[in-house]
Amino acid sequence: LPASGGGETGIGADLPILRPSGGEVASDGERAGPRAAAVARLIERIRHSRPSLWRDLSEIELRPREARAYLRSSRTVILFEPGRYEELWDQVPTVLRDLRRLDRGDAVLDLRFSGRIVARFAEGTGPDSASAREPYEKV
């Protein structure tokens, strides 16, 4: 499901794509409906509150247990549950900036925990792989 855009906003067609995974959608579409709507609302919120993050979103994949957001600027993946802990998205640009500064741009950011973003990295990456287990606390 492509996000809508264009019109008077001047935004082109290169918008985040919302894609259900194969096992997610029941034949009548019931299972994906409310979750897809929650993600669409989140995308719209990010577009207004964090436009640079919105431009960096390439695709959001709905899976049975979580959603995964893929970025254009890195191989970072953001795990989240639609409709839960959405305030954590306000901290994502800061976390991404910190990861770039530390030269650790490829990561999995997990937003499925109340009040924190957990960053995970491939084993042995970066100067101190133990720091990969430390969560970012919500400010």
C-alpha positions in Angstrom: 0.0 0.0 0.0 1.8 3.1 -1.1 1.5 6.2 1.1 -0.4 9.1 -0.5 1.3 12.3 -1.4 1.6 14.9 -4.1 -1.1 17.5 -4.6 -0.6 20.9 -3.0 2.2 19.6 -0.7 4.7 19.3 -3.6 5.8 15.9 -2.3 6.7 13.4 -5.1 5.7 9.8 -5.4 8.9 8.5 -3.7 7.1 7.9 -0.3 7.3 5.2 2.3 5.7 1.9 1.2 3.5 -0.1 3.6 3.8 -3.8 2.7 2.2 -6.7 4.5 4.2 -9.9 4.7 2.8 -13.1 3.0 1.4 -14.7 6.2 0.0 -11.5 7.6 -3.2 -10.9 5.6 -6.2 -13.1 6.0 -8.3 -13.7 2.9 -10.7 -11.0 4.0 -7.9 -8.6 5.0 -9.2 -8.4 8.5 -6.0 -9.1 10.4 -3.9 -6.4 8.6 -6.6 -3.7 8.5 -6.2 -2.1 12.0 -2.5 -2.6 12.1 -2.0 -1.1 8.6 -4.2 1.9 9.6 -2.1 2.4 12.8 1.1 2.4 10.7 -0.5 4.8 8.2 -1.3 7.2 11.1 2.3 6.8 12.4 3.7 7.6 9.0 1.6 10.8 8.8 2.6 11.8 12.3 6.3 11.3 11.4 5.8 13.3 8.2 4.7 16.3 10.2 6.9 16.0 13.3 10.1 14.5 11.9 10.2 15.3 8.2 13.9 14.2 7.7 13.1 10.8 9.3 10.0 10.5 7.1 12.1 11.2 4.0 14.5 8.5 5.1 11.7 5.8 5.5 11.8 3.6 2.5 9.4 0.7 3.4 7.5 -0.6 6.3 6.7 -4.3 6.4 3.9 -5.7 8.5 4.8 -9.0 9.9 2.7 -11.3 12.2 4.5 -10.2 15.5 5.9 -6.8 14.6 6.4 -4.2 11.9 9.8 -3.5 10.3 10.8 -0.1 9.0 13.7 0.1 6.5 15.7 3.2 5.9 17.1 4.7 2.7 20.3 6.0 4.3 21.6 2.8 5.9 20.9 -0.8 6.5 19.3 0.0 9.8 16.0 -1.8 10.5 13.5 -0.4 13.1 11.3 -3.0 14.8 8.0 -1.8 16.4 4.5 -2.8 17.2 1.9 -0.6 15.5 0.0 1.5 18.0 2.4 0.9 20.9 5.2 3.2 22.3 4.9 5.6 19.3 6.5 8.4 21.4 9.8 6.5 20.9 9.9 7.5 17.2 10.6 11.1 18.4 14.0 9.8 19.7 14.9 7.8 16.5 16.6 10.7 14.7 18.9 11.3 17.7 19.8 7.6 17.9 20.5 7.4 14.2 22.7 10.5 14.5 24.6 8.9 17.4 25.1 5.7 15.5 26.5 7.6 12.5 28.8 9.5 14.8 30.1 6.2 16.3 30.4 4.8 12.8 27.8 2.1 13.6 25.1 3.0 11.1 23.9 -0.6 10.4 21.8 -1.7 13.3 18.5 -3.1 14.5 16.6 -0.5 16.6 13.9 -2.2 18.7 11.1 0.1 19.8 8.9 -2.6 21.3 9.9 -1.8 24.9 8.3 0.9 27.0 10.5 3.9 27.4 13.6 2.7 25.6 15.1 1.9 22.3 17.3 -1.1 22.2 20.1 -1.1 19.6 21.6 -4.3 18.4 24.6 -4.8 16.1 26.2 -7.7 14.2 28.5 -9.6 16.6 32.0 -8.1 16.8 31.2 -4.8 15.0 32.5 -1.6 16.4 35.2 -1.0 19.0 33.1 -2.1 21.9 30.5 -4.7 21.0 29.3 -4.9 24.6 27.8 -1.4 24.2 25.4 -2.8 21.6 23.4 -4.3 24.5 22.9 -1.0 26.2 19.5 0.5 25.5 18.9 4.1 24.7 16.7 5.5 27.5 13.9 7.7 26.6 14.7 11.3 27.4 
